[in-house]
Amino acid sequence: MISLARRFAFTSTAALLFASAIAACSGTTGSPLPGNPQSSAAGARLQNKDGILKPALIATEFTTGITPNSNPHGITPGPGGMWFTQTGSNQIGRISPQGVVTEFFAPTNGVNNIVEGPDGNLWFTQTGADSIGRMTPRGTVTLFSAGNEAYGPWDITNGSDGNLWFTYRSPSTTNAIGRITTSGSVTLFTNGLSPGDVAVHDISEGPDGRVWFTEEFGNRIGAITTSGTITEYSNGISAGAGLVDITAGPDGNVWFTENSINKIGRITTGGTVTEFSHGISPNAEPGSITQSHGYVWFTEQGASNVGVATTSGQIREFPIPAQLGADIAAAPSGILWITDYTGSGIVQVK
């Protein structure tokens, strides 16, 4: 049974003006959609046939089949739909494009973030168990130790080298960036990271072959080569930014959220930073970030909005009447999926 527990059309009063502004700005529009715009999938995409953001989007929250108080957290596309972690119940769920949920149990505590690996399996971090987990699409789990800390792996992503990369966050020792092969061999890299508890947070494969990550307390953006060379960037980042999530953008740059100062940022692969705040509501607290069809999308945890930015930094918000908790990700179709951490639901935006 599919539960359309909450279904809303959400618009901005200035959305039509925003769409017009996007169309008028050369080089800042989203790319036209691939394929035939009259196909049955066209209505499920976030742009119209001219490649312009739709003035009204539909949000549907699915709750049936999700364990109550399971606190959905990380989410990623994978075999058969979107896969998400449930930190409150120690489960991993899969939701189909139609909203049908299947849950799988993980063997220990602390499931956190998740990504589909190059081997077709789901890879996830277990912060409380200090391990990296591998789950087959049928639900068979194998755990690999990532160290000996009570607090450890946080976020995880694919690397250009065919391995998985993760942030290793340790208040008691030096933070690290980790690499794990698909056979489970772990290497931690620390050389080049600033000392102290910089709180390495989220991580993403970049457009330049490096893996990029945020330092929440260190107030820096870092990048690591597949051989383990780390470079940190801080110029242009406001003090106390509260760097959280990060993603490769549609423009060949890297984009990130600045939760504490109500901004999002863009950094070139050479390290030039630009911050954007115009169009973001006060106390919105940008959280998770992704890209879809030529735009950058981000959640606003303090305002329960989803924000969208052009690659030139024009920002518009759309309210969603749900508590957006942790993560946002795009399906291959371009449809957005967002975890509702507090409401134990998954929100589909199209």
N, C-alpha and C positions, 0 to 999 in steps of 0.2 A: 504493500500500500504506500502510495506517495502522499506525503503531507505537504500541502501548500499552506503552512501554518500562518505565514504572513506574506502577503503579496502587495507591493506598492509600486505605483508609478511615481518617480521622484524627478522633479525638475528644479531648475534655478530660474528666477524671474528674469535673469539676464542671459539665459542660455542661448536664446536666438541671436543676441548680440555677440556672444562669445563665438558661436559658429560662424557668423559673418566675419568677425575679426580674424578668425583662423583662416578663412578662405581668402581674405585680402592680404595676408602676410606671406609674401613669397618665401618658401623654404621652411615654413613653420607648420604646414598642415600635416595631418597624418597621411600616409601613403594610401592611394586608392586600394580598395579591397581586392584580393586576388579572386580569380574565377568569375563566373557569371553572377552579376548582382541580382538577377531575377531568380536565382536558385533558392530552394527551400531553406538553405542555411543563411541566406542573406539577412533575414529578420532577426537572427540570433546574434548578429555582430553589432559592434558598438558605433559603427559609422554608417552613413547612408551611401548610396551608390556613387556619389561624387567624392567620397573620402572625407566627408565632414562629420564631425561628432554630432550624433543625434541630440536634439534639444530635450528629449525626454527618454529616460532609461527605466527599465523595469527591474525591481529587486524582489526576489522570491526567497524566503527562508524555509529551509527543510529541517525538520526536527524528528520526524518519525524514523525509528530505527537507531537513533543516537541515544546512548545511555544518559539519563539525567545527571546533571552536575559533573559531566565528564570533561568539561573545559577544553573544547577543541582549540588547538594551538597552531602548529605548522601545517601547511597545505602545499601540494605539488601535483602537477599532472603526471599520470602514470597509466599503466595498462587498465583499460576498462573504465576510466574516469579520473576523478581527483582523489588523492589519498591524503589523509590528515591524521595528526597525532591527537590523542586525548589524554592530557596530563593528569586530569582528575581521576581517571579510571584505569590508567595504564593500558590503553588500547590504541590500536591503529584502525582507522575507518577508511572505507572507500565509498564514494558517492558517484553514482552513474550520472550521465548528462540529464537523465530524467528525474533524478533525485532519489533513487533507490540506494539505501545504505546497507553495507555489510561491515561488521566489526570483527577485528582479530585481536587476540590478547598478546601483549608482549610479556616476556618472562620476569622482568624485574621493574623497579620503579624509575620514574624520571623521564619518560619519553617526551621529546621536546620538538625538534625540527626534523624535516624529512625531505628527501629528493629522490627522483628516479635515477639510478645509476646507469652507467654505460653498458652494464650487463643485463639490463631489463629488470633488475630487482629494485626494491625500495630500500633506501639506506636512511637511517635515522640516528639521532643523537640521544643518549640516555645520560642526562646530566647527573641525576642522583646516583646512578650506578657506575659512572665514569667509564662508559663503554660506547662503542658504535655498534648499531644493530643492522643486520641485513635480513630483509623479509622477501620471500618469493611472492609472486602474485597470488599463490594459493595459501599463503599465511605461515609458511615455515620460517622460523626465526633462528638466526645464528648471531651470537654476540662476540665482539672482539674487544679486549681490554685496551683502553686508550691511555692508561697511566695508573696512578695510585692515589688520586685525590678524591675527596668526597664531592667535589664540585669540579666539573671538567668540560667535556664537549658541549657546545651550545648550538651553533648553526652549522649547516653542511651544504656543500654544493659540488658540482662537477668541475673538473679541471680540463684544460685542453690536452693533457697528457694521458687521458683515459683513467685517471684515478679520482678518488673523492677527496675533497679538502674540507677542513672544519676548523672552527675557532675553539681554542682550548682556554677556558677562563678559570683562573685559579687565584683567589685572593691571598693564599698563603705562600705561593711561590710565583715564579715568573710566568706570565701569560705566554701562550705559544700559538702557532698556526700548525695544524696537523694535516698529514696526508695519510690516506689509507688506500691500499690497493684493493682490487676486487677479491683478492684471496685473503685479505685481512691483515696485511703487514702494515704496521703503524710507524710513522716517523714524525717527531715533533721538532719544529723549527723555532728558535728563539733569537738567533743572531740578527740584529737589526731592529728588533722591537725595543722601544724605550723601557727602562726598568720600572719596577713598581706595578701596582695593580691598574693597568691601563684599561682593563675590562674590554678585551676584544669581544665584539658582539656578533654582528651578522656578516655574511660572507657571500660573494657572488663571483662567478666566472666573468672576466672582463672582455672587452672587445679586442684587446691587444695580446691575448694569450696568457696574461697574468691573472691571478686570482686576487680580488679586491675585498677589503674588509674595513669595518668601522672600529674605532677605539672610543668607547662611550665615555670613559673617564679621562683618557689621554687626549681627547679632543683632536684626534688626527684620523686621516684616512690612510690606510696602508695597502700596499700591493706586494705580492710575492710571486716570483717566477716559479716555474715548475721544478727548477733545481734548488729552490729554497732561499733565494736572495730577496730580502725584504727592504722596501723603501717606504718611508713614512712622509706624509704631506700634511702641513698645518697652515701654510700661508693662505690667507683669505677665509679661514674658518673662524667664525665668531667665538669668543670665549664662552665656555659653559654651554656649548651647542647641544649636548646630549645626543651625540650621533648614534643612531639606532640601525635602521635597515639600509640596504644598498642593493643596487641592481645595474646591470648593463642597460643603457638606454637605446632608443631606436636611432640615435644620431651619432653613434661611435664614441660617445662619452659615457661616464658613469654617474649615476644619480643616487642621492642619499637623503635620508630624513634627519632633521635636527629637532628632536622632540622637545627639548627644553626651551628653545627660543622661537618656536612656531614658524619654522622655515623648512624649505627643502633646498638641496644644493646640487650643483652640477660640477664635476671635476673632469677635466680633459685627461687623456692618458699621459700628458706631460706635467700634470699637477696644477693647472690653473683652475681656481675655484670661483664659482659664482653662486651667490645665495639669492633665493627668491622668497618673498613673503606677501607681496601684494595679491590679494584675493583669498588669503587664508584667514579664517575667522580667529578672533582672539581666543587664546586658550584651547585651540583645536588639537594640539599635540600630535603632529604627524607621526605615524608609526611605521607601518609596513609599506613597501613600495615595489612596483613592478612596471613592466611596459607591455602595451598591447596596441597593435596596428598604428604605430607612429606617435603614440602619446605615452606620457608617464602618469601612472595612477598610484594613489596612495590613500591609506586610511587615516582618519582623524579620530583618535581614540577619545579625546576630550569632548568632541562635538558630535560624535556619531555621524560623520560625513564620509563620503568618498570624494577625494579631490582628483582633478585631472589637470595636467599641464602640457602645453605644447613644448617643443624642444627649445623655443625661445624664452620660455618661462612665463607665459600667460597662464593663469590659474583660474579654474572655476570649481565650485563645490556643489555636490548634490547630497542632500540629507537622506539618510536611511534610518527609519525608525527601528533600529536594532543596536545592541551594544557590540560594536565592532571591537573584537579583542586583539587578535594577535597577528594574523597573516593574510596577505592577499596574493593571489597567483592567477595567471591567465591560462586557460585551456588552449589547446592547439587551434580551436575555432576562434579564439579571441575573447570568448566569454570570460568574465571575471568571477572568481570564487573567493569568498572571504569567510574566515572563521569567526563565529560569535562565541567568544570565550565564556562570557557570563551566561548567555542564554542557552548554551549547549546546542547550537544550531550551525548550519552552513548556509551562507547567503550567496545566491546566484544573481549576478548583475548582467543584464543584456539589453 
